[in-house]
Amino acid sequence: MSDLGVKQNQSKAKEESGLLARMGVGLADWSEKWFPDAYVFAAAAVVVTVIAALLMGRSVSQIGNDFGGRFWDLVPFAMQMSFIIITGFVVATSKPVHKLIEVLSTIPKTAKGAVAFVAFFAMATSLISWGFSLIFSGILIKEISKKIQADYRAMGAAGYLGLGSIWALGLSSSAPLLMTTKSSIPAALYKISGVIPMSQTIFTWQNLVMIIVLTVLSVTIAYFSAPAAGRAKTAEMAGINYGNGLENVIPKREKPGEWLEYSPILNLFLVAVGAVYLFNTFSTKGGLAALDLNTYNFMFLMLGMLLHWTPKAFLTSTAKSIPAVGGVLIQFPLYAGIFGVMMGSGLNDVIMKFFVSISSQSTLAPIVGVYSAILGLFLPSGGGKWIVEAPYVLEAAKQLHVNMGWIVEVYNAAEALPNFINPFWMLPLMGLMGIKARDLAGYSILQLIFHAPVVIFMVWLLAKTLPYVAPVIQ
């Protein structure tokens, strides 16, 4: 063997002997055997919640009514979430964006570098839209996998990093968007907090510090925990064929009646009408106040129409996005049922009162973070959970004179933590990559081990830099 070959083997052995790499492979192997499917995880959460309600004295009949009575409550929100996935998919699979992804996929040259590269772009795009991030990352993973023999489990977990770390600190975060508009805030909550503008939540230097620190942390862990090419378990080894299935293959027009499907006229007309609506909305409400989930979905839908150019291309992409939303549609009702049982039994109130009772002005931020993370295991709906949690935590902040805008951001940072182990939000990426939650969980758990203490420490430290701002209630 040449001196060069010996040095390469020594270098590879050194890479593979790193602590993070060994932890990553070990956790990945464990999760492949033991981590449940996303649906099983949701069903198990129902069991745990029902048992807790029984222990609190709730009867079987009452629990059944609580579960079934709230089962469909999140259907509107589920549709909003589904459209985030659909519109993110449509934009990400358009020719211009797909071409950009193909170019980006040529940049990484090593297996470990590829995982870190995916991690960075997953997090960066999640600041724009978490749905777009999942689809963009999934396509990027598929393109890179055609060129580099990287571990598909580490790559998949890297593509999911936006949802487990900083997405809620970005523009598609439900809680800050809700709190910016008086008409969107429930009356009881408005009496406590008033309107909290984004200048006090997302657009603060403290939030930017959180984003930078968590991004650097995540990418570093992704790089050092990923196995080198020699130990990587590739998609091919796992029997997964990524192929070329995402590109829109548009058949040629065969009939005269199809000409409108292949013409940009209708798409351009719809985009023009949509642009008028968006202009009026932003002019009337103001730039930040207009940024709610519906506006976000509308913008991405219009952008998707424009990028695909013709109705035929647009509809072809939309049809391909539907399988990715199946898990959302079938599991959101289960989480709504869990919500009903928790509210009916008073379990959420008990947990909240415990955390608030042990809080002070100095400790409220980290305690809210721990509470939000724990509750997120049972209610992975960021916006829906905020409605439940906000009255308690904001009232506590008001009484203890803690900046309420920062409490919103504490919620955002901590609420993302359980996403690392709750497979619910993995569903779109799993559907796109053809994998299971157990394939991603090992490396996600490794990220959680580092993220949890860092997030709790940072929300405590940065809370000290923000003064209390009294709510303005009109």
Secondary structure, 3 states (H helix, E strand, C coil): CCHHHHHHHHHHHHHHCCHHHHHHHHHHHHHHHHCCCHHHHHHHHHHHHHHHHHHCCCCHHHHHHHHHHCCCCCHHHHHHHHHHHHHHHHHHCCHHHHHHHHHHCCCCCCHHHHHHHHHHHHHHHHCCCHHHHHHHHHHHHHHHHCCCCCCHHHHHHHHCHHHHCCHHHCCCCHHHHHHCCHHHCCHHHHHHHCCCCHHHCCCCHHHHHHHHHHHHHHHHHHHHHCCCCCCCCCCCCCCCCCCCCCCCCCCCCCCHHHCCCCCCHHHHHHHHHHHHHHHHHHHHHCCCCCCCHHHHHHHHHHHHHHHHCCHHHHHHHHHHHHHHHHHHHHHHHHHHHHHHHHHHHCHHHHHHHHHHHCCCCCCHHHHHHHHHHHHHCCCCCHHHHHHHHHHHHHHHHHHHCCCHHHHHHHHHHHHCHHHHCCHHHHHHHHHHHCCCHHHHHHHHHHHHHHHHHHHHHHHHHHHCCCCCCCCCCC
